[in-house]
Amino acid sequence: MVAFDRETITPLIVEGVADRSTGRAVEANDPVRIASISKLVMALAALRLEQEGKVDLDADISRYLGYPVRAPGFPDTSVTLHQLLSHRSGLRDRAGYVIPLGESLREKLADPDAWYDDAPPGEAPFAYANLGSPVVATVLEAASGERFDALLERLVFEPLGIDACANWIGCSPETVARAVVLYRDTGDIARDDASGLPPNCTIPVAEGVRCDLSGYVPGSNASVFSPQGGVRMGMVDLAKIGQALVSEGAGLIAPEALNAALASARPAVQGQEFFCGYGLHFQMLEAPGRPCLDGLFEDGRARFGHAGEAYGLRSGLWFDPVSGTGLAYFITAVPPRQSAEDEGGFDPREIALVQRAQAMWADGYR
């Protein structure tokens, strides 16, 4: 657990081991899979590309991909980055969302099971769909001519002095050596032990296809970089992103772009128990008067950021733009949800961790 304000970054809670096989103690900036916080990182890259004039968030993504992207039954309705980043494009995860190297994003988007049936993009109800992330990442590649991992480095990591990567691609051997292994609550290894680290293959690959990105064409299938959840980053580095966001986007995005993103997350999302405020891959917590399962801080302040959940891990980046404070954290070996219907709410371990941090850093929440 790392706290930050506009001037400082302070590790508060650093405990446990990064690798049970060696007993290596975890350190505050050891790289870990940050899960769906990766979506927020991708959104920042999209906003920066918009500032460069390379993408239009409200344009038909077909113009970038070079082929028509349409929901079945709605041939005249465009799909846009804005819709995708806000989970309102009509895409669903019924058809799956991992498209390995050697398979086709275009074919996945042609599958009727990937789409909401009864309303066009932009009018379809909010649905948290991981499939939208590979689409966004591929559009960013097509618009820029750069691979997704290189885009994240140029647009987000390098400007903030962050040591991070997507699916371990581009991380130095020294960084890889500090990887946090993800464990399930049973003690089983879930991800990122030695078998899942370089020089072994770290990307999804179709059967019979070589694990080799040397011939990869940007704009073809950025799912191989797992943009929905595959960024590896330490909590001190994640706090640098939060620090920029509480400083009007300093060193990252223009204040007006940040304000527009926060504004998109403020309106209530109907029918949601957890993603009650969401837009452009920014989530809003604890909005006054909303009966949502998004209580984490319970101190009357609305916060923005994104939650993460995957492979026994829970993570979060949350910031209050008014006070200029925030927290970045992860916790591992968390038990899975009890049922498929259990869609929201923070794990009690997350809540306890935040309560400890608030008590330890109370002066930061004045």
Phi, psi and chi 1 to 4 in degrees:
 res  aa     phi    psi   chi1   chi2   chi3   chi4
   1 MET       -  122.6  173.0   70.0   77.6      -
   2 VAL  -123.3  130.0  173.2      -      -      -
   3 ALA  -101.6  153.7      -      -      -      -
   4 PHE  -148.3  154.2   58.6   88.2      -      -
   5 ASP  -132.4 -164.7   57.6   25.9      -      -
   6 ARG   -69.3  -19.5  -64.9 -175.7  178.0  101.1
   7 GLU  -114.2  -27.1  -71.5   78.4   36.7      -
   8 THR  -131.4  156.1   61.3      -      -      -
   9 ILE  -127.0  125.6  -66.5  175.0      -      -
  10 THR  -130.2  108.5  -52.9      -      -      -
  11 PRO   -62.3  128.6  -22.6   34.8      -      -
  12 LEU  -108.2  -46.7  -67.0 -178.9      -      -
  13 ILE  -129.3  114.7  -58.5  169.1      -      -
  14 VAL  -134.6  100.5 -174.2      -      -      -
  15 GLU  -148.7  156.3   56.4 -167.1   27.6      -
  16 GLY    99.2 -173.3      -      -      -      -
  17 VAL  -117.1  146.8  -66.3      -      -      -
  18 ALA   -82.5  -26.0      -      -      -      -
  19 ASP  -148.5  110.6 -173.8  -18.6      -      -
  20 ARG   -68.2  -25.6  -66.0  178.4 -180.0  177.7
  21 SER   -68.3  -25.9   69.4      -      -      -
  22 THR  -113.3  -14.9   64.5      -      -      -
  23 GLY    77.5   11.5      -      -      -      -
  24 ARG   -62.9  123.3  174.0  168.5   54.3   89.7
  25 ALA   -71.2  142.5      -      -      -      -
  26 VAL   -72.6  145.4   71.6      -      -      -
  27 GLU  -118.0  162.5  -63.7 -175.0    5.1      -
  28 ALA   -61.5  -27.9      -      -      -      -
  29 ASN  -116.6   24.0 -154.1   35.5      -      -
  30 ASP   -66.2  136.5  -77.7  -11.2      -      -
  31 PRO   -72.7  135.5   27.1  -34.4      -      -
  32 VAL  -139.8  153.5   65.7      -      -      -
  33 ARG   -66.5  116.4 -175.0 -174.0 -176.4  110.3
  34 ILE   -88.0    5.5   61.5  172.1      -      -
  35 ALA    57.7 -135.4      -      -      -      -
  36 SER   -72.5   -5.7  -74.2      -      -      -
  37 ILE   -61.1  -20.7  -54.8  172.7      -      -
  38 SER   -56.3  -31.0  -56.8      -      -      -
  39 LYS   -65.2  -38.5  -65.0  179.1  174.3   72.4
  40 LEU   -65.9  -40.4  175.1   56.7      -      -
  41 VAL   -60.2  -43.4  176.2      -      -      -
  42 MET   -64.0  -39.2  179.1  173.7   63.4      -
  43 ALA   -61.4  -38.8      -      -      -      -
  44 LEU   -64.1  -38.5  -65.4  171.6      -      -
  45 ALA   -63.3  -40.1      -      -      -      -
  46 ALA   -64.2  -42.3      -      -      -      -
  47 LEU   -65.4  -35.5  -68.8  171.0      -      -
  48 ARG   -69.5  -38.9  -66.9 -149.9   67.7 -170.2
  49 LEU   -66.2  -32.8  -85.8 -173.7      -      -
  50 GLU   -64.2  -41.2 -176.2 -177.9   41.5      -
  51 GLN   -63.1  -31.6  -69.9  174.8 -167.0      -
  52 GLU   -77.7   -6.7  -68.3 -179.8   -3.5      -
  53 GLY    80.7   17.0      -      -      -      -
  54 LYS   -94.8  -19.7  -66.8 -178.8  178.7  177.0
  55 VAL  -136.5  154.4  -65.4      -      -      -
  56 ASP  -119.6  117.1  178.7  -13.5      -      -
  57 LEU   -63.6  -19.4  -62.5 -170.5      -      -
  58 ASP  -105.0    8.6  -65.8  -48.3      -      -
  59 ALA   -86.8  156.6      -      -      -      -
  60 ASP   -63.3  121.7 -175.4  -14.7      -      -
  61 ILE   -67.0  -15.8   63.2  170.1      -      -
  62 SER   -59.0  -31.5  -56.4      -      -      -
  63 ARG   -67.9  -24.9   70.1 -175.5 -107.8 -166.9
  64 TYR   -88.1  -40.1  -58.7  109.5      -      -
  65 LEU   -78.4  -24.1  -65.0  176.1      -      -
  66 GLY    86.4    9.3      -      -      -      -
  67 TYR  -149.2  155.8   53.1   83.4      -      -
  68 PRO   -72.0  133.8   23.5  -31.9      -      -
  69 VAL  -115.7  111.6  177.6      -      -      -
  70 ARG  -140.5  144.3  -68.3  -69.1 -174.7  -91.4
  71 ALA   -75.3  136.9      -      -      -      -
  72 PRO   -55.3  132.6  -24.4   34.3      -      -
  73 GLY    90.2   -5.7      -      -      -      -
  74 PHE  -134.8   63.5  -56.1   99.6      -      -
  75 PRO   -68.1  -16.2   25.9  -35.4      -      -
  76 ASP  -100.3    3.9  -60.7  -36.3      -      -
  77 THR  -107.4  123.6  -55.8      -      -      -
  78 SER   -75.3  153.5  -61.2      -      -      -
  79 VAL  -106.3  133.0  177.5      -      -      -
  80 THR  -122.4  161.5   69.9      -      -      -
  81 LEU   -61.5  -38.5  -75.4  173.0      -      -
  82 HIS   -58.1  -45.0 -161.6  -70.2      -      -
  83 GLN   -63.2  -45.2  -65.0  165.4   -0.2      -
  84 LEU   -63.8  -43.2  -70.0  162.6      -      -
  85 LEU   -69.7  -16.8  -69.0  166.6      -      -
  86 SER  -108.7    6.1  -59.7      -      -      -
  87 HIS    58.9   40.7  -64.3  -66.4      -      -
  88 ARG  -129.3   26.7  -68.0  172.1  173.3   86.7
  89 SER   -87.8  -10.1   67.3      -      -      -
  90 GLY    92.5   -6.5      -      -      -      -
  91 LEU   -69.4  146.4  -79.0  175.2      -      -
  92 ARG  -132.2  162.6  -62.3  -69.1 -173.4  -89.9
  93 ASP   -94.2   13.0  -76.6  -19.0      -      -
  94 ARG   -61.4  -30.4  -71.2  176.6  -58.7 -169.4
  95 ALA   -92.1    5.6      -      -      -      -
  96 GLY    86.8  165.9      -      -      -      -
  97 TYR  -135.8   -3.5   56.9   85.7      -      -
  98 VAL   -94.4  118.2  176.9      -      -      -
  99 ILE  -114.5  100.6  -54.1  107.1      -      -
 100 PRO   -66.2  161.4  -14.7   27.9      -      -
 101 LEU   -55.4  128.9 -176.3   68.1      -      -
 102 GLY   102.6  -11.9      -      -      -      -
 103 GLU  -108.6  173.3  -66.0 -172.5    3.8      -
 104 SER  -113.4  124.4  168.8      -      -      -
 105 LEU   -63.6  -40.4  173.9   65.0      -      -
 106 ARG   -58.9  -42.1 -176.5  173.9 -175.9  174.7
 107 GLU   -66.8  -37.7  -70.9 -179.1    5.9      -
 108 LYS   -61.3  -42.0  178.0   68.7   72.1  175.2
 109 LEU   -72.0  -16.1  -66.8  176.6      -      -
 110 ALA   -86.1   -5.5      -      -      -      -
 111 ASP   -79.8  119.5 -174.2  -18.0      -      -
 112 PRO   -57.2  -28.1  -25.2   35.2      -      -
 113 ASP   -66.6  -13.7  -79.7  -15.7      -      -
 114 ALA   -81.7   -2.6      -      -      -      -
 115 TRP  -127.5  153.1  -62.3   90.4      -      -
 116 TYR   -70.0  139.9 -176.5   72.4      -      -
 117 ASP   -85.0  -31.7  -59.6  -39.4      -      -
 118 ASP  -107.3    1.8  -60.3  -31.4      -      -
 119 ALA  -153.5  151.0      -      -      -      -
 120 PRO   -77.8  164.0   28.9  -35.5      -      -
 121 PRO   -52.7  139.0  -28.3   36.3      -      -
 122 GLY    92.1  -25.8      -      -      -      -
 123 GLU  -113.7  -15.8  -62.2  178.7   22.3      -
 124 ALA   -63.3  148.4      -      -      -      -
 125 PRO   -67.1  156.5   22.2  -32.9      -      -
 126 PHE   -53.9  130.9  176.3   97.8      -      -
 127 ALA  -145.8  119.0      -      -      -      -
 128 TYR   -69.2  107.4 -169.7   87.1      -      -
 129 ALA  -124.1  114.6      -      -      -      -
 130 ASN   -64.4  -26.1  -75.5  -67.0      -      -
 131 LEU   -60.0  -28.2  179.1   55.8      -      -
 132 GLY   -62.7  -28.0      -      -      -      -
 133 SER   -67.4  -47.5  -66.8      -      -      -
 134 PRO   -59.0  -32.5  -25.7   34.3      -      -
 135 VAL   -67.6  -48.4 -178.8      -      -      -
 136 VAL   -58.0  -49.5  171.0      -      -      -
 137 ALA   -60.6  -38.1      -      -      -      -
 138 THR   -69.6  -37.3  -56.0      -      -      -
 139 VAL   -63.7  -42.6  169.5      -      -      -
 140 LEU   -61.3  -39.5  -59.9 -174.6      -      -
 141 GLU   -62.9  -48.3  -72.2 -171.5  -26.1      -
 142 ALA   -62.2  -37.7      -      -      -      -
 143 ALA   -72.6  -30.3      -      -      -      -
 144 SER  -103.0  -23.3   66.1      -      -      -
 145 GLY    79.0    8.0      -      -      -      -
 146 GLU  -110.9  147.3  -58.9  170.4   72.3      -
 147 ARG   -65.8  151.6 -105.3  175.2   35.7  175.2
 148 PHE   -61.0  -41.4 -177.6   66.6      -      -
 149 ASP   -63.1  -37.2   58.2  -37.1      -      -
 150 ALA   -69.6  -34.3      -      -      -      -
 151 LEU   -63.6  -45.7  -81.4  171.5      -      -
 152 LEU   -60.8  -40.8  -67.4 -174.2      -      -
 153 GLU   -63.4  -47.4  176.4   64.5   27.4      -
 154 ARG   -71.4  -39.6  178.9  174.6   72.5   83.3
 155 LEU   -93.6  -25.3  -62.9  171.8      -      -
 156 VAL  -123.7  -54.0 -178.4      -      -      -
 157 PHE   -71.0  -52.6  -57.1  153.7      -      -
 158 GLU   -61.4  -43.8 -168.7  -80.8  -29.4      -
 159 PRO   -60.5  -27.8  -24.9   35.2      -      -
 160 LEU  -102.7    2.6  -62.4  179.6      -      -
 161 GLY    67.6   39.5      -      -      -      -
 162 ILE  -100.0  137.4  -72.9  172.8      -      -
 163 ASP  -100.7   98.0 -177.3    5.2      -      -
 164 ALA  -152.6  170.5      -      -      -      -
 165 CYS  -162.5  169.9   55.3      -      -      -
 166 ALA  -107.0  122.8      -      -      -      -
 167 ASN    53.3   34.7  -86.3   -5.3      -      -
 168 TRP    68.8    4.7  -62.7  113.4      -      -
 169 ILE   -78.5  117.8  -59.1  164.5      -      -
 170 GLY    97.4  -11.4      -      -      -      -
 171 CYS   -74.6  143.2  -92.3      -      -      -
 172 SER   -70.8  158.5   68.2      -      -      -
 173 PRO   -56.4  -35.5  -26.2   34.7      -      -
 174 GLU   -64.7  -39.1  -66.3   76.9   17.2      -
 175 THR   -69.2  -44.1  -61.8      -      -      -
 176 VAL   -59.7  -36.1  172.5      -      -      -
 177 ALA   -64.5  -18.3      -      -      -      -
 178 ARG  -100.6   15.0  -63.2 -173.2  -68.7  106.5
 179 ALA   -59.5  140.6      -      -      -      -
 180 VAL   -88.4  121.7  174.6      -      -      -
 181 VAL   -77.5  135.0 -177.6      -      -      -
 182 LEU   -93.4  129.3  -61.4 -172.6      -      -
 183 TYR  -118.4  147.1  -64.8   92.5      -      -
 184 ARG   -83.0  169.2  -58.2 -167.8 -173.2  -79.8
 185 ASP   -65.3  -18.4   65.7  -51.7      -      -
 186 THR   -77.4  -12.4   58.4      -      -      -
 187 GLY    97.2  -10.2      -      -      -      -
 188 ASP   -67.9  147.0  -65.7  -26.2      -      -
 189 ILE   -74.2  130.6  -66.6  169.3      -      -
 190 ALA  -101.9  -42.6      -      -      -      -
 191 ARG  -160.9  155.8  -81.8  -69.1 -171.4  -81.4
 192 ASP    68.7   27.2  -69.5  -12.9      -      -
 193 ASP   -79.5 -174.7   65.3  -28.8      -      -
 194 ALA   -57.3  -32.6      -      -      -      -
 195 SER   -70.1  -18.7   67.1      -      -      -
 196 GLY  -105.8   14.8      -      -      -      -
 197 LEU  -115.6  158.3  -61.1  174.3      -      -
 198 PRO   -56.8  145.3  -22.4   32.6      -      -
 199 PRO   -84.7    6.7   32.6  -37.4      -      -
 200 ASN   -71.0  165.0  -62.4  -45.8      -      -
 201 CYS   -68.8  132.7 -171.8      -      -      -
 202 THR  -120.3   11.2   60.5      -      -      -
 203 ILE  -122.2  157.2   62.4  172.9      -      -
 204 PRO   -72.0  131.1   24.9  -32.3      -      -
 205 VAL  -132.0  133.8  177.2      -      -      -
 206 ALA   -68.1  154.3      -      -      -      -
 207 GLU   -58.4  131.3 -174.3  175.1   -5.8      -
 208 GLY    84.7    1.1      -      -      -      -
 209 VAL  -104.1  137.9  174.4      -      -      -
 210 ARG   -71.7  144.7  -70.0 -178.0   58.7 -148.3
 211 CYS   -81.9   81.7 -175.3      -      -      -
 212 ASP  -149.1  115.2 -178.3    4.5      -      -
 213 LEU   -95.2    6.7  -73.4  172.3      -      -
 214 SER   -62.8  -27.8   61.8      -      -      -
 215 GLY  -103.3   11.1      -      -      -      -
 216 TYR   -65.8  135.2  176.6   79.6      -      -
 217 VAL  -103.0  115.2  177.8      -      -      -
 218 PRO   -55.7  135.1  -26.3   35.9      -      -
 219 GLY    95.0    7.9      -      -      -      -
 220 SER  -102.8  -47.8   57.8      -      -      -
 221 ASN  -166.6   80.7  175.0   25.1      -      -
 222 ALA   -75.2    4.4      -      -      -      -
 223 SER   -59.6  -23.9  179.0      -      -      -
 224 VAL   -63.9  -18.6  -61.6      -      -      -
 225 PHE   -94.7    3.5  -57.2  103.5      -      -
 226 SER    49.6   57.0  -61.0      -      -      -
 227 PRO   -64.5  -17.2   25.3  -35.2      -      -
 228 GLN   -74.3  -16.8   73.6  -80.4   -6.1      -
 229 GLY  -174.1   11.8      -      -      -      -
 230 GLY   -97.2    7.2      -      -      -      -
 231 VAL   -70.7  135.2  168.5      -      -      -
 232 ARG  -108.1  128.3  -91.1   59.0  168.5 -160.1
 233 MET  -160.9  146.4 -179.6 -175.4  -61.2      -
 234 GLY   -82.4  162.9      -      -      -      -
 235 MET   -72.4  -30.2  -66.8  -58.0   98.2      -
 236 VAL   -64.9  -42.3  172.8      -      -      -
 237 ASP   -67.9  -38.4  -80.0  -23.8      -      -
 238 LEU   -63.0  -36.8 -175.6   56.6      -      -
 239 ALA   -63.4  -27.7      -      -      -      -
 240 LYS   -63.8  -36.0  -68.6  178.3 -177.3  178.1
 241 ILE   -65.4  -46.2  -67.0  177.5      -      -
 242 GLY   -60.2  -38.9      -      -      -      -
 243 GLN   -62.4  -40.7 -160.3  170.2   46.6      -
 244 ALA   -64.5  -37.5      -      -      -      -
 245 LEU   -73.7  -25.8  -64.9  175.9      -      -
 246 VAL   -88.7    0.7  -63.2      -      -      -
 247 SER  -116.1   38.8  -58.0      -      -      -
 248 GLU    59.2   32.1  -62.2 -174.2  -40.1      -
 249 GLY    81.5   13.4      -      -      -      -
 250 ALA   -50.6  126.6      -      -      -      -
 251 GLY    76.2    4.2      -      -      -      -
 252 LEU  -132.3  -70.3 -160.4   57.2      -      -
 253 ILE  -133.3  159.8   58.2  174.1      -      -
 254 ALA   -67.0  146.5      -      -      -      -
 255 PRO   -54.4  -38.7  -25.9   34.8      -      -
 256 GLU   -66.7  -33.8   55.5  -91.1   23.8      -
 257 ALA   -68.5  -41.6      -      -      -      -
 258 LEU   -64.2  -44.7  174.5   59.2      -      -
 259 ASN   -62.0  -37.6  -69.9  -24.2      -      -
 260 ALA   -66.3  -39.1      -      -      -      -
 261 ALA   -65.0  -44.8      -      -      -      -
 262 LEU   -64.0  -39.8  -61.0 -175.0      -      -
 263 ALA   -63.2  -34.4      -      -      -      -
 264 SER   -67.5  -22.9   74.3      -      -      -
 265 ALA   -90.8   -7.1      -      -      -      -
 266 ARG   -77.7  -41.1  -69.1 -176.7 -174.9  -82.5
 267 PRO   -61.1  144.3  -23.0   34.6      -      -
 268 ALA   -65.4  138.2      -      -      -      -
 269 VAL   -96.9  115.8 -179.6      -      -      -
 270 GLN   -69.3  141.0  -61.0  -58.1  -43.8      -
 271 GLY    79.2    7.1      -      -      -      -
 272 GLN  -103.7  138.3  -73.2  -64.4  -54.0      -
 273 GLU   -95.8  -20.3  -66.5 -176.7  -19.9      -
 274 PHE  -125.1  -50.5 -175.9   61.2      -      -
 275 PHE   -85.4   64.4  -65.1  107.5      -      -
 276 CYS   -79.6  -19.4  -59.2      -      -      -
 277 GLY  -138.6  119.3      -      -      -      -
 278 TYR  -158.6  133.0 -161.9  101.0      -      -
 279 GLY  -167.5  137.6      -      -      -      -
 280 LEU    54.6   38.3  -65.6  178.0      -      -
 281 HIS    61.8   25.2  -79.0  -20.6      -      -
 282 PHE  -109.9  130.1  -79.1   75.7      -      -
 283 GLN  -104.6  142.2 -175.3  178.6   -7.1      -
 284 MET  -112.8  129.0 -177.4 -178.4 -178.9      -
 285 LEU  -102.6  146.8  -69.6 -175.4      -      -
 286 GLU    56.2   44.1  -58.5 -178.8   31.4      -
 287 ALA   -66.0  135.8      -      -      -      -
 288 PRO   -57.4  135.7  -23.5   33.8      -      -
 289 GLY    82.7    3.4      -      -      -      -
 290 ARG  -102.8  124.4  -65.6 -178.6 -170.1  171.6
 291 PRO   -82.2   72.5   31.0  -34.4      -      -
 292 CYS  -113.6  158.4  -61.8      -      -      -
 293 LEU   -90.0   50.5  -61.7  177.9      -      -
 294 ASP  -123.1   26.8   65.7   -8.5      -      -
 295 GLY   -78.8  122.2      -      -      -      -
 296 LEU  -132.3  -45.7 -177.5   60.2      -      -
 297 PHE   -95.4  -37.8  -67.9   83.3      -      -
 298 GLU    53.7   43.7  -60.1  -70.4    0.7      -
 299 ASP  -124.8   12.9   60.9    0.3      -      -
 300 GLY    84.3    0.4      -      -      -      -
 301 ARG  -101.9  133.0  -64.5  179.5 -177.6  -89.8
 302 ALA   -80.6  135.7      -      -      -      -
 303 ARG  -127.3  158.2  -74.0  175.3  175.0   81.8
 304 PHE  -120.8  161.3  -62.2   87.0      -      -
 305 GLY   150.4 -139.2      -      -      -      -
 306 HIS  -159.8  145.5 -148.3  -70.7      -      -
 307 ALA   -93.4  158.6      -      -      -      -
 308 GLY  -135.1  142.7      -      -      -      -
 309 GLU  -154.2  119.3  176.9 -175.9   -3.0      -
 310 ALA  -172.9  139.3      -      -      -      -
 311 TYR    54.5   43.7  -54.2  111.9      -      -
 312 GLY    79.3    4.8      -      -      -      -
 313 LEU  -106.4  143.6  168.7  139.3      -      -
 314 ARG  -122.6  140.6  -63.7  -68.9 -176.2   98.2
 315 SER  -145.2  164.0   58.6      -      -      -
 316 GLY  -161.5  145.3      -      -      -      -
 317 LEU  -127.1  115.7  172.2   64.8      -      -
 318 TRP  -134.6  134.8  -57.3  109.7      -      -
 319 PHE  -141.6  149.7   64.5   92.9      -      -
 320 ASP  -109.0  107.6  171.6   12.5      -      -
 321 PRO   -68.0  -16.3   23.6  -31.7      -      -
 322 VAL   -77.7  -53.2  177.2      -      -      -
 323 SER   -81.6  -17.8   67.2      -      -      -
 324 GLY    75.5   28.1      -      -      -      -
 325 THR  -122.4  163.1   61.0      -      -      -
 326 GLY  -173.1  177.1      -      -      -      -
 327 LEU  -135.3  145.6  -64.3  173.7      -      -
 328 ALA  -128.1  132.4      -      -      -      -
 329 TYR  -153.7  161.7   70.9   86.1      -      -
 330 PHE  -146.0  157.7   76.4   87.3      -      -
 331 ILE  -145.2  141.9 -175.3  170.0      -      -
 332 THR  -116.6  175.1   63.1      -      -      -
 333 ALA    59.3   35.9      -      -      -      -
 334 VAL   -84.3  133.2  176.2      -      -      -
 335 PRO   -60.6  149.2  -21.9   32.7      -      -
 336 PRO   -69.5  164.6   27.0  -35.0      -      -
 337 ARG   -62.2  154.5  -63.6 -175.2 -175.5  -83.3
 338 GLN   -79.4  -19.9  -63.3  -56.6  -56.5      -
 339 SER  -157.2  163.7   70.5      -      -      -
 340 ALA   -64.8  -23.3      -      -      -      -
 341 GLU   -82.1  -12.4  -70.5   72.6   34.5      -
 342 ASP   -80.1   91.0 -177.0    6.5      -      -
 343 GLU   -98.0  -13.1  -62.7  178.0  -10.1      -
 344 GLY  -149.9  179.9      -      -      -      -
 345 GLY    96.1  143.6      -      -      -      -
 346 PHE   -82.6  149.5  -70.5   99.6      -      -
 347 ASP   -69.6  145.6 -173.3   85.9      -      -
 348 PRO   -54.8  -29.9  -27.1   34.3      -      -
 349 ARG   -68.0  -38.1  -66.0  156.3 -173.7   79.7
 350 GLU   -63.5  -45.8  -69.4  179.4  -86.4      -
 351 ILE   -62.0  -43.4  -64.1  171.0      -      -
 352 ALA   -64.0  -38.1      -      -      -      -
 353 LEU   -63.1  -44.2 -163.9   65.7      -      -
 354 VAL   -66.1  -39.5  168.6      -      -      -
 355 GLN   -62.2  -40.7  -71.5  174.6  -14.5      -
 356 ARG   -61.4  -44.2  -75.7  177.2   61.7 -169.0
 357 ALA   -64.5  -41.1      -      -      -      -
 358 GLN   -62.6  -38.9  -73.2  177.1  -66.7      -
 359 ALA   -67.8  -36.5      -      -      -      -
 360 MET   -76.4  -27.8  -66.7  169.4   66.9      -
 361 TRP  -123.5   38.4 -152.1   54.8      -      -
 362 ALA   -56.3  -35.0      -      -      -      -
 363 ASP   -62.9  -22.5  -75.3  -14.9      -      -
 364 GLY   -77.9   -5.4      -      -      -      -
 365 TYR  -116.7   26.6  -67.4   87.3      -      -
 366 ARG   -68.9      -  -72.0  176.2  -63.5 -173.6
